Amino acid sequence: AGHCFRNGTNKLCGPFSVVLSLECIITLQLHLNLHRYINLGTEKRLTRSPTPSSFLKTQNNTHTQATCHPKSHIVFLKTHKTASSTILNILYRYGESRNLTFALPLNKQSQLFYPFFFVPHFVEGVSSRSVKEFHIMCNHMRFKKSEVAKVMPQDTFYFSILRHPVAMMESIFSYYKSIPAFRKTFSLEDFLDNSWRNYNASVANNHYAHNILAFDFGFKNNIAAGAGDFEERTTVAIKTIEQDFNLILISEYFDESMVLLKYSLCWSLEDMVSFRLNSRSEQTRHSLSPNTAEKIKKWNALDWRIYLHFNTTFWHKVDSLVGRQKMEREVAQLRKLQVKLANTCLKDRCAVDPSLVKDARLKPFQYGTAVIQGYNLNPNLDIQTKTKCQRFILPELQYTHRLYTKQFPKEAAKTPSSSSFLLKIM
Ligand SMILES: Nc1ncnc2c1ncn2[C@@H]1O[C@H](COP(=O)(O)OS(=O)(=O)O)[C@@H](OP(=O)(O)O)[C@H]1O
């Protein structure tokens, strides 16, 4: 069994194992935190113009007056193992349905030549000057604001997402088990206790093992908690992210993040509906002891400090932009929409292991020791509904190729890829 969508809430089904306890405890604590602060927020009403989405119409859409304009110049820094593929899918669907132009990786790549620092010619259409205006940039990259700004319009909205470094490292260890830093280790505990002594920062791909959030944001990731310049480098990193980004979301509050994003972009709640993508199956999750969690926080001290800071500013943003009561109402509404969508689109309303995904074209990419789950569509859908449902569950690589082929048909024809058949599914 996998991730399921049930009435009123969005929770895991199947045998509830202690394996996920860490993430659950964090989520629970954060939710308790949220409830403690309810009623303290000020409410600010933002409204917007209607969008083409009628698939999930809500009766109570508060956005009725056109007092804010939906943003369509967007950079999303896609960080690793933070629920970023779910957000990518939201951006892809929004942009595709409105004919927006994506700043896609050159030559049908799925990433903007990560882990190299971003430069404009990584984007298809920049060197050839075939694209006049880019709207959305959202594939994995190592961020460099001055270079990104050369490609994107001046009024671009920059946002990203962070995840608790402990849960994140547990996920990364399973997904990137084959990188040199992890390859010979028996377990994450083994790596934290011993192997880091042999950790070689200059070996390719080892950056996944150390302060990966800081690395993705463009900072040097190799720094020890006790280093003389630790405080200074932490302060610089936090200040730079604050300057460069309009919004930093938090994976543990995914639904709250989507509501905040909705207000920030002036989109509708329907635009924020998604299914959880890139989720590991239960059997590849490992519970971590409090002791191990502390070791991860120390090993990834820079990420931990960045996370703590933006976890706080997240709630300040909630207070100033939405208000706690309204946030709670909208999260409930969003979860209802998600259940409604799951009831329509999904067979059994659940994610399933890849071996059980019937349509091979909808199978997510598998890597490392992680088993990444996918979805089966409800078999009785009419064509129009099926097409819409497919986009919600189309994995990242397939959707990226699909958009590339739509935007650059000639270039796509020159470099046929194994997944070009995917275009035929919708
Ligand atoms: N909606 C939502 N809420 C909370 N968490 C979510 C959500 N969607 C995806 N996920 C979890 O995010 C993990 C995958 O992250 P990414 O998509 O960023 O991974 S990747 O770097 O693109 O491979 C992966 O975490 P793990 O399952 O722990 O590996 C997903 O389960």
The ligand as an SDF file (V2000), in Angstrom:
LIG
                    3D

 31 33  0  0  0  0  0  0  0  0999 V2000
    2.8340   16.6850   -0.9400 N   0  0  0  0  0  0  0  0  0  0  0  0
    3.9060   16.2650   -0.2770 C   0  0  0  0  0  0  0  0  0  0  0  0
    4.0360   16.4870    1.0470 N   0  0  0  0  0  0  0  0  0  0  0  0
    5.1160   16.0470    1.7250 C   0  0  0  0  0  0  0  0  0  0  0  0
    6.1350   15.3570    1.1490 N   0  0  0  0  0  0  0  0  0  0  0  0
    6.0310   15.1050   -0.1640 C   0  0  0  0  0  0  0  0  0  0  0  0
    4.9480   15.5570   -0.9440 C   0  0  0  0  0  0  0  0  0  0  0  0
    5.1650   15.1730   -2.2250 N   0  0  0  0  0  0  0  0  0  0  0  0
    6.3260   14.4870   -2.2350 C   0  0  0  0  0  0  0  0  0  0  0  0
    6.8520   14.4410   -1.0060 N   0  0  0  0  0  0  0  0  0  0  0  0
    8.1000   13.7660   -0.5810 C   0  0  0  0  0  0  0  0  0  0  0  0
    9.2080   14.4510   -1.1490 O   0  0  0  0  0  0  0  0  0  0  0  0
   10.2450   13.5230   -1.4320 C   0  0  0  0  0  0  0  0  0  0  0  0
   10.6330   13.6120   -2.8890 C   0  0  0  0  0  0  0  0  0  0  0  0
   11.1570   14.8800   -3.0760 O   0  0  0  0  0  0  0  0  0  0  0  0
   11.5540   15.4660   -4.4840 P   0  0  0  0  0  0  0  0  0  0  0  0
   10.4360   15.3140   -5.4280 O   0  0  0  0  0  0  0  0  0  0  0  0
   12.0410   16.8480   -4.2260 O   0  0  0  0  0  0  0  0  0  0  0  0
   12.7630   14.5180   -4.8990 O   0  0  0  0  0  0  0  0  0  0  0  0
   13.8050   14.7350   -6.1030 S   0  0  0  0  0  0  0  0  0  0  0  0
   14.9510   15.4590   -5.5760 O   0  0  0  0  0  0  0  0  0  0  0  0
   13.1470   15.4620   -7.1760 O   0  0  0  0  0  0  0  0  0  0  0  0
   14.1720   13.3590   -6.5120 O   0  0  0  0  0  0  0  0  0  0  0  0
    9.7150   12.1650   -1.0560 C   0  0  0  0  0  0  0  0  0  0  0  0
   10.1510   11.8990    0.2720 O   0  0  0  0  0  0  0  0  0  0  0  0
   10.5460   10.4270    0.7360 P   0  0  0  0  0  0  0  0  0  0  0  0
    9.3340    9.5780    0.4480 O   0  0  0  0  0  0  0  0  0  0  0  0
   10.8380   10.5770    2.1850 O   0  0  0  0  0  0  0  0  0  0  0  0
   11.7380   10.0260   -0.0710 O   0  0  0  0  0  0  0  0  0  0  0  0
    8.2080   12.3580   -1.1130 C   0  0  0  0  0  0  0  0  0  0  0  0
    7.5030   11.4290   -0.3260 O   0  0  0  0  0  0  0  0  0  0  0  0
  1  2  1  0
  2  3  1  0
  2  7  2  0
  3  4  2  0
  4  5  1  0
  5  6  2  0
  6  7  1  0
  6 10  1  0
  7  8  1  0
  8  9  2  0
  9 10  1  0
 10 11  1  0
 11 12  1  0
 11 30  1  0
 12 13  1  0
 13 14  1  0
 13 24  1  0
 14 15  1  0
 15 16  1  0
 16 17  2  0
 16 18  1  0
 16 19  1  0
 19 20  1  0
 20 21  2  0
 20 22  2  0
 20 23  1  0
 24 25  1  0
 24 30  1  0
 25 26  1  0
 26 27  2  0
 26 28  1  0
 26 29  1  0
 30 31  1  0
M  END
$$$$
